[in-house]
Amino acid sequence: MAPKIFLTGATGYLGGDILFALNKAHPDYEISALVRNSEKGAPVAAAFPKTRLVYGGLDDSQLIEDEAARADIVIHTADASDHKGAAEAIARGIAKGHSKENPGFWLHISGTGILTWDDSRTETYGEPPYTKPYDDLERVSDLTNLPDDAFHRDVDKVVLEAASDVVKTAIICPPTIYGEGRGPGNKRSRQVYVLVESTLKNGQAPQLGRGLTEWDNVNVHDLSDLFVLATEAAVKNKSDVDDKLWGKEGYYLAENGHHVWGEISKLVGKTAFEKGYIKEKEAKAMDVEEAKKVAGFEALSWGLNSKGFAKRARKYLGWSPKGTSLEEEIPNIVEGEAKRLGIKKGHAEIASGKA
C-alpha cells in the first residue's frame, strides 16, 4: 500500500519544491496538500493532478488534526517554525491516529534563525561569531536544549515534546535557502533575495554594520532531496537506526555552505553594477534602523551569526548535496529580481567600459 503523505505549504517556496521532488521520486505516493482555497489550489492541481487537495488554513486545528491522524507522514512547511497552534494540532492528530505498532512520522521545518539568540540578546549586529559552530551529530543536545527566548524555540519545543514511540519526529533546520523553486506557487526565497531587491531599488547594496557576521546556506533543490530521503527513511522505518533519525536526536542542520554577509553584499553590488543595474559598485554600511528602513525586518538577519554543521543527514540519510553554490547563484538572483521588479539595464555601457 502506498504511504499517505500530508503536506502543508504546497504553494510556498519550500513546500512547493518538496512536492515537486516527492512526485518526481515517488509518483506512487498518496499525497494530500493543505491549500487555503480553490483559487490557491488550482495551480497545485494543474501541476500535480494526483495530489488530493485539502482546503483550509493553519488556524483550522480540527482539520489539521484529522489529516495528521490519517497520514503516515506529515511534512509541515507552512509557517511551520512560528505557528504554534498548527504544530499542536499535528501532534494531537498523529498521536490520535497511530500506535507503537504503527507510528506516525512528522518532518517539521524550523530555521537557523534559532541559532542567533546570543547576538539577539546583546543586540550585536555585523560582528564576527565568538562561539563555536553548532553540530547536529556530536552535540545535538545543544540544539534540542536552546534557550526559550530563541526564535522558533516555542514551536521546536512542541515538536520535541511530542516525540515518542507513536509520534516519530524530525526537525529539519535550514539556513539561508536559495535557488529557483520548482513548485506551482512561490519560486523565490527571502534573505538574499530581499538583499538583492533592496540593492536594485536603492542603487547600492546594503551591508549591516561591519558585515562580518557568518551564516550557512543551502540550495533549495538539495534541501528538498533531504526531505525525500527522510520520507523514504520513514517509509522503511528501520529499527536499527530509529534513535539516530527521530525524536531526541532527530534534529538536522541542513547546510551545504557557509558565507559572510558582508562578502555577499559586496558580491551582489559588484554583480548588479557589472550587469548595468546600479551605478554604485561598493556596498553601503548601515546601522540597524537604516537597514530596516530599506529592507524591513529581514535585514536583521544579515547582521546576526548562525553557524553549524549538517553531519546527521549525511551520515544517517546518505544526503549528498550537489546543487550550485550561493555565490554561483547570485547572478541568476540579480537577473531574476531585476525582471520581477521591471528594472532595466540603465548602466550597462558604463559597467562594461564602453562609455
C-alpha positions in Angstrom: 0.0 0.0 0.0 1.3 3.4 -0.9 2.3 5.6 2.0 0.0 8.5 2.8 1.7 11.9 3.0 0.1 15.1 4.3 2.0 18.2 3.2 1.4 21.8 4.3 2.8 24.8 2.3 2.3 23.4 -1.2 2.0 26.9 -2.7 5.0 28.1 -0.8 8.7 28.2 -1.8 10.0 25.2 0.1 6.7 23.2 0.3 6.2 23.5 -3.4 9.7 22.3 -4.2 9.4 19.4 -1.8 6.1 18.5 -3.5 7.9 18.5 -6.9 10.8 16.4 -5.6 8.5 13.8 -4.0 6.3 13.5 -7.1 9.4 13.0 -9.2 11.0 10.4 -6.9 7.8 8.6 -5.9 4.8 9.2 -8.1 3.2 6.3 -6.4 3.0 8.1 -3.0 -0.5 9.2 -2.0 -0.1 12.9 -1.2 -2.6 15.3 0.3 -1.8 19.0 0.3 -3.3 21.8 2.5 -4.2 24.9 0.5 -6.3 27.9 1.5 -8.9 27.7 -1.1 -9.7 26.6 -4.7 -8.0 29.6 -6.2 -4.8 28.7 -4.4 -5.3 25.1 -5.2 -5.8 25.4 -8.9 -2.1 25.6 -9.9 -1.3 22.7 -7.5 -4.0 20.6 -9.1 -2.7 21.5 -12.6 0.9 20.7 -11.8 0.2 17.6 -9.7 -3.2 16.2 -10.7 -2.8 13.1 -8.5 -2.5 15.2 -5.3 -5.5 15.4 -3.1 -6.3 19.0 -2.1 -7.4 19.8 1.5 -8.9 23.2 1.8 -8.2 25.2 4.9 -5.6 27.3 6.8 -3.2 26.8 9.7 -5.9 28.0 12.2 -8.2 25.2 11.2 -6.9 23.0 14.0 -9.5 20.2 13.8 -8.9 19.8 10.0 -5.1 19.6 10.5 -5.5 17.2 13.4 -7.8 14.9 11.3 -5.4 14.9 8.3 -2.4 14.3 10.6 -4.2 11.3 12.1 -5.0 9.9 8.6 -1.4 10.3 7.2 1.5 8.0 7.7 3.9 11.0 7.3 3.3 14.7 7.9 5.6 17.2 6.2 5.0 20.6 7.7 6.4 23.6 5.9 3.7 26.3 6.0 4.8 28.9 8.6 5.9 25.8 10.5 8.6 27.4 12.7 6.3 30.1 14.0 2.6 28.9 14.1 2.4 27.1 17.4 -1.3 26.1 17.0 -0.8 24.2 13.8 2.1 22.3 15.4 0.0 21.4 18.4 -2.8 20.1 16.1 -0.3 17.9 14.2 1.0 16.5 17.4 -2.5 15.6 18.6 -3.5 14.2 15.3 -0.5 11.8 14.9 -0.9 10.6 18.5 -4.6 10.0 17.9 -4.3 8.1 14.6 -1.3 6.0 15.4 0.2 3.4 17.8 3.6 1.9 18.7 3.0 -0.8 16.2 2.0 1.7 13.5 3.8 5.0 14.4 3.3 8.3 12.5 6.1 10.4 11.3 6.5 14.2 11.4 9.0 16.1 9.3 9.0 19.6 10.6 10.7 22.7 9.2 12.4 25.1 11.7 15.1 27.6 10.8 18.6 28.5 11.9 17.4 31.9 13.0 17.1 29.9 16.2 20.9 29.9 16.5 21.1 33.7 16.6 19.8 34.0 20.1 23.1 35.2 21.6 23.5 38.1 19.2 19.8 39.0 19.5 20.1 39.2 23.3 23.0 41.6 23.2 21.7 43.4 20.1 25.1 42.9 18.4 25.0 43.3 14.6 27.6 42.9 11.9 30.3 41.4 14.2 32.0 38.0 13.7 30.9 35.0 15.8 32.6 34.4 19.1 31.0 31.0 19.9 31.9 27.7 18.1 29.5 26.4 15.4 26.7 24.1 16.4 27.0 20.4 15.5 23.9 18.2 14.9 25.7 14.9 15.5 28.2 15.0 18.4 26.4 18.0 20.1 22.8 17.5 19.1 21.7 18.2 22.7 22.8 21.8 22.3 20.2 22.2 19.6 17.4 20.4 21.4 18.0 22.5 24.6 18.3 26.0 23.1 17.1 28.9 25.3 13.4 29.6 25.4 13.8 33.1 24.0 15.4 31.9 20.8 13.5 32.4 17.5 11.2 29.5 16.7 12.0 27.8 20.1 8.4 27.7 21.3 7.4 25.6 18.2 10.5 23.5 18.3 9.5 22.5 21.9 6.1 21.4 20.7 7.7 19.0 18.3 10.3 17.8 20.7 7.8 17.2 23.5 5.5 15.3 21.1 8.3 12.8 20.2 7.5 9.2 21.3 7.3 5.7 20.0 4.0 6.7 18.5 4.9 10.2 17.2 8.4 10.0 15.5 9.6 13.5 14.8 12.4 15.1 12.9 13.2 18.8 13.0 14.9 19.9 9.8 16.5 23.3 10.3 17.7 25.0 7.1 19.8 28.3 7.0 19.7 30.7 4.1 17.9 29.0 1.2 18.5 30.0 -2.4 17.8 28.7 -5.9 14.6 28.8 -8.0 11.8 26.8 -6.6 10.1 24.2 -8.8 6.7 24.3 -7.2 3.5 25.7 -8.6 3.5 28.9 -6.4 6.2 31.0 -4.9 9.6 30.2 -6.5 11.6 32.8 -4.6 13.3 32.7 -1.2 13.8 35.6 1.2 17.1 36.6 2.8 19.4 37.0 -0.2 16.5 37.9 -2.5 15.5 40.8 -0.2 19.1 41.9 -0.2 19.2 41.9 -4.0 15.8 43.6 -4.2 17.0 46.4 -1.9 20.2 46.8 -3.9 18.3 47.2 -7.2 15.6 49.6 -5.7 18.1 51.8 -3.8 21.0 51.7 -6.3 23.5 50.3 -3.8 24.0 47.0 -1.9 23.2 47.3 1.9 25.6 45.9 4.5 24.6 45.7 8.2 27.4 47.1 10.4 30.9 45.8 9.6 29.4 42.9 7.6 31.4 40.3 9.5 28.6 38.1 10.5 28.5 34.5 9.2 25.7 32.2 8.2 25.1 28.9 6.5 23.3 28.3 3.2 21.7 25.5 1.2 20.3 25.1 -2.4 16.5 24.5 -2.2 16.9 21.5 -4.5 19.4 19.9 -2.1 17.1 20.7 0.8 14.1 19.0 -1.0 16.3 16.0 -1.6 16.9 15.8 2.2 13.1 15.7 2.7 12.8 13.0 0.1 15.4 10.9 1.9 13.8 11.5 5.3 10.4 10.5 3.9 11.9 7.3 2.4 13.5 6.5 5.8 10.1 7.0 7.5 8.5 4.6 4.9 11.2 2.0 5.6 11.0 2.5 9.4 14.2 0.6 10.2 14.5 0.0 13.9 18.3 -0.3 13.9 18.7 3.5 13.2 15.5 4.6 14.8 17.1 6.6 17.6 19.5 8.3 15.2 16.8 9.6 12.9 13.8 10.5 15.1 13.0 12.0 18.5 15.6 13.3 20.9 18.4 13.1 18.2 16.2 13.8 15.2 17.5 17.4 14.7 19.1 18.2 11.3 21.1 21.3 10.4 20.5 21.3 6.6 23.5 23.3 5.4 25.9 22.8 2.5 27.9 26.0 2.6 28.9 29.0 4.7 29.1 32.7 3.9 30.0 36.1 5.4 27.1 38.5 4.9 29.4 41.5 4.1 31.0 39.5 1.3 27.6 38.5 -0.1 26.6 42.2 -0.1 29.8 43.1 -1.9 29.2 40.3 -4.5 25.6 41.4 -5.1 26.8 45.1 -5.5 29.6 44.1 -7.9 27.3 41.8 -9.9 24.4 44.3 -10.2 26.9 47.0 -11.2 28.6 44.9 -13.9 25.2 43.9 -15.3 24.3 47.6 -15.6 21.5 47.7 -13.0 23.1 50.1 -10.5 25.8 52.9 -10.5 27.4 52.2 -7.2 29.6 49.1 -7.0 30.5 49.2 -3.3 28.3 48.1 -0.5 27.0 50.7 1.9 27.4 50.0 5.6 24.2 50.8 7.6 23.1 50.7 11.2 20.1 48.6 12.2 17.5 51.4 11.8 18.7 52.4 8.4 18.8 48.8 7.2 15.3 48.2 8.5 14.1 51.2 6.6 15.5 50.0 3.3 14.7 46.2 3.7 12.4 45.7 6.7 12.8 43.1 9.4 14.6 40.7 7.0 17.7 43.0 7.2 18.3 42.0 10.8 19.4 38.5 9.7 22.3 39.9 7.7 23.8 41.2 11.0 23.4 38.0 13.1 25.5 34.9 13.3 24.1 31.4 12.6 26.7 28.7 12.1 26.5 24.9 12.3 27.4 21.7 10.6 25.0 19.2 9.0 26.5 15.9 9.8 23.5 13.8 10.8 21.7 13.8 7.4 25.0 13.0 5.6 25.8 10.1 8.0 22.3 8.5 8.5 20.3 9.5 5.4 23.1 9.5 2.8 22.4 13.1 2.0 24.9 14.3 -0.7 24.1 17.9 -1.8 25.2 18.8 -5.3 23.4 22.0 -6.3 25.1 25.2 -7.3 26.6 27.3 -4.6 25.2 30.6 -3.3 28.0 32.6 -4.9 27.4 30.9 -8.3 23.6 31.6 -8.0 24.0 35.4 -7.3 24.0 36.4 -11.0 20.7 34.4 -11.5 19.1 36.0 -8.5 20.1 39.5 -9.6 18.6 38.9 -13.1 15.5 37.3 -11.6 14.9 40.2 -9.2 15.5 42.8 -11.9 12.9 41.1 -14.1 10.4 40.8 -11.2 10.8 44.5 -10.4 10.8 45.6 -14.0 14.2 47.3 -13.7 16.1 47.8 -16.9 19.9 47.9 -17.5 20.4 51.6 -17.5 24.1 51.5 -16.6 25.3 48.7 -19.0 27.6 50.8 -21.1 29.5 52.3 -18.2 29.8 49.0 -16.4 31.2 47.3 -19.4 33.7 50.1 -20.1 32.1 51.0 -23.4 31.1 54.6 -22.5 
